[in-house]
């Protein structure tokens, strides 16, 4: 199911139009790019973020989802250390209303942490205060 989601949503040439678009493929004038720039998200990370144009399309992939309104949102995908998709968070670009929609594709207490797939476990990424 996880690999199917990745294929269908993020990388599939079969969906017309694709549901998600990588941010680095969008023009600088797009609202989601302006939002990321205002939040000081470096352009280097745009390759790891996506735009979903219609949030109601999530119901096709996560059947238990009930999203009654179509909306553009910034998608932060959560991958495990083996680069398998676990779920994601969709951030609204609007200042009011429901800000976050989070979906999970796996059962259990799997940690959903953005960027976990890019961490090298052999490198210390925190400061030891002792």
Secondary structure as UniProt FT lines:
FT   HELIX           2..5
FT   HELIX           6..11
FT   STRAND          20..22
FT   HELIX           23..25
FT   TURN            28..29
FT   HELIX           31..38
FT   TURN            39..40
FT   HELIX           43..48
FT   STRAND          49..52
FT   HELIX           55..57
FT   HELIX           58..61
FT   TURN            63..64
FT   STRAND          73..79
FT   TURN            81..82
FT   STRAND          85..92
FT   STRAND          100..104
FT   TURN            114..115
FT   HELIX           116..118
FT   TURN            121..122
//
